[in-house]
C-alpha cells in the first residue's frame, strides 16, 4: 500500500482523483484491511496545513485527539479526552472520529457549538453542516465555530465493550440581539438528538422549553441527567 501525504489542497484533490483512500490514524480501518486486503493507495492529511489547525474557533481534521487542549471550548476538550484509551487518543484523529466512527464521540460537542465543516471533494473545497458530513462521509478538512460563553460535557461511566455510554453536551451562546441561547445534544446509544432554546428567562423556563424539542422524547432517567447538565452550564453562564 502506498501512503500519500499531500501538502496542498491541489495535491490532495489529485490523490482523491487517483483513488487514494482517505485515512486518519487508521485506528478504525487497520483491522478491516488486515482481514479484507489493503488498498493500493491511502491518503493522510497529517501534512496538510488546512487540516492541522488548533485554534480558539477552529480545529483541523488531522489533529490527534490527545493534542486537543484548552485552546478549544470545554465541551470539545471534554469529548476528546474521554475517547478510548490514551494510546487510542495518541493515534485517532478528529476527522476519523466524526466521519469514520459509529460512536462519533466528538459529534455532540461539535453540534452544540453550532459547528460548520469545511470539506474537500474532487471539485474543490466547500463549507457544509455536520449532518451532511456524516450522511455523505465527506473528506473533512476542518471544523469552525463561534466561541460559546460556556459549555459542558458529560459522559456516563461504562464498561469497555459494552453499550455506548450516555453523552450530554451543552453550550450557551450569546446572540447578537443580547439574548442567550443554550444548545444541547445527547447521544443515546448510537443516535444523537439535540435541541436549543432561548435561555434568557431562567433555568426553569429553559428546561420546560427544551422538553418541547426532540430532547423531550428521552426516557425520564436520561432526561433527568440532561436537565442536571443544562442547569449546571446555565449556572456557569450566569456567573460569567
N, C-alpha and C positions, 0 to 999 in steps of 0.2 A: 504494500500500500504506500502510495506517495502522499506525504503530508505537505500541503501547500500553506504558506504563511504570507498572505498578501499584506503589503504595507500601504496600499492606497485603495480608494473605493473602486477605481477603474480596474485595478488588478483583481480585486475581489469579485467584481462583475464577470471578468473573464474566466475566473476559476469556476464560477457558477455555470457559465455558458458551456464550459468544457466538462461539466458533470461532476465536479468535486462535491462531496457530501459534507455539509457544514457540521462541525462538532465543537463542543466546548472543552470541558475537561475529560470527555469520553466516559465519565462515570456511569452513564446510563446506557451506553451502546457497546462497550467493550465486550461484555459477556455475550451479547447477541452476535457480534461479529465473530467471536471465537466459535460460536455454535453454527452460524449460518454462512460464514465466509466474509472476508474483508472487502470493502470497496476498492476499486482501482486507485481512486483519489479521494482524499479528505481535505477539508479546509478549516483551519483555525483562525480566529480573528485576534489572537493574542498580540500580534504585531501591528494591528490597525489602530491608529490613534483615536479615531472616532468611536471605537468600541472599548476604550480603556479609560474613559473619563470617570473621575470620582470627585464629585463636587457637591456643593450645598443643594443644588437643584437639578443635578444630572448624574446618571450612573450608566457606565458602559456595559454592554452585554458580555464582554470578555473578562470583566473584573471577577476575580476569585472571591468566593463568599467570605473567606477569613479576612480579607482586606477591608471589608465594609466597616467603617468606624463612625465617629461622631460628626463627621462632615455631612452625613445624611440624617434625615429625621429619625427619631427614636423608633417609630413603628417599623421602618425598613431595617434598621440596625438590629432590632429585636428578632425580626423574622430570620435574617441571615444567620444570626448567632445560634439558632436552635435547629438548623438543618443538619441532620445526620450527626456524624462524629467529627472530631477535629480533623481527622485525616480526609474525610469527605469534603469538608469546607476548604481545605487547602488545595483542592483539585477542581471542585464543582464551580461553575460559572453562573452569573446572573441569567444569561440567555438560556442556558441549559435547564435551569430550574423552572423558568416561566414557560418556555416553549416545549422543552423535551420531557419534563417530568409529569407524571399523572397527579402527583400531590401538589405541585406548584405552590410551595410554601411561601414564596415571595408575592404571589398574586394578590392575596387580600390586602397586604400592606401597600402595594402599588395602587390598588383600586381606591383606597381611602385617601390617597394623595392626589386623586384625580389625574393620574399619570397619562401622558401621551407617549407613544412609542415611535421611534424612528427606525425604519426597516429598509432593507435593500433587496431588490429583485433585479432581474435581467434588464429592466427598463430604467433603473436608477433608484434614487433614494426618495422616500416619501414618509409622511407622518400619518399615523392612524391611531385608533384606540386599542386597548388591550384585548377587548372581545374579539376583534378581527385577528389580532396577532395569534391568539390561542386557537381560534377556529381554523385559520388558514395556515398555521405553523410557518409564519414568515421568518425570514432571517433577520433577527433582531440586532440592531446596532446599539441603541441606547434608549434610556428612559429619561423623561424630563417631567418636572412637576413644579408647582408653586409651593414654597415652604409653608407649612401649617403653623398655627400659633402653638399647638402642642399635639402630641399623638401618643398612642399606647399600643402595646401588643401583648396578647395573652395566648399561650399555648398550653393546653391541658397536659398533665403527665400521661405518659403512655408507655407500654412495653414494646420493645423492639420486635418488629414483625407482626404486631397487632394491627387493629383497625386504625385508620388515620385519626389522630387526636383532634379535638375541637380547637379551632383557632378563632380568635376575635381580634380584629384590627380596627382601630378608631383614630380619627384625626379631626381637629377643629380648625376651620379656616376662617379668616377674616375676609368678608366680602367687600366689594368696592363701595357699597351703599352704607357701610358701617355695621351691618348685621354680622352675626356669626352663624356658621353652618357646620354641623357635625356630619361626618361620613363614617359609615360602619360597614364592615364586610366580615362575614362569618363563614368559615369552612366547616361544614358538617359532612363527614365522610369525604367523598371526593368532589362534592358540589360546593360552590361558593355563591352565596347570596348576599345582597347588600341593600342599603337604603341610606337616605340622607334627609335631613330636615333642618329648618331654621332652629337655632338653639339660643336665641337672644332672650326668650321669655323665662327661661329657668329649667332646671333639671326635670321636674315632674312633667311639665308640658312637653318637653323634648322627648321623654320616654314614651308618653302617650302617642305622640306623632310618629315615632319610629314603629310603633305597633301597627300603624296603618299601612306601612310599607311591606315589602316581601319578608322583612325580618319578623313580622307578626306571625308568620307560619311556622316559626321554630317551635319545637317541643318546649313545654313550660320550663324544664330544668335548664335547657340551653338558653332560653330567653332570659332566665334569671342571671346567668353568667354574663350575657350581653349587656343587660341593664346595669350590672355592677361595674363593668368595664367602662361603659359610657358615662356613668356617674363620676367615676374617677377622673376621666380625661376632662370632663366639664368642670370639675373642681379645680384642676390644674390650670385650665384656661381662665377661670375666674381669678385665680391667684396671680396670673400674669397680667 
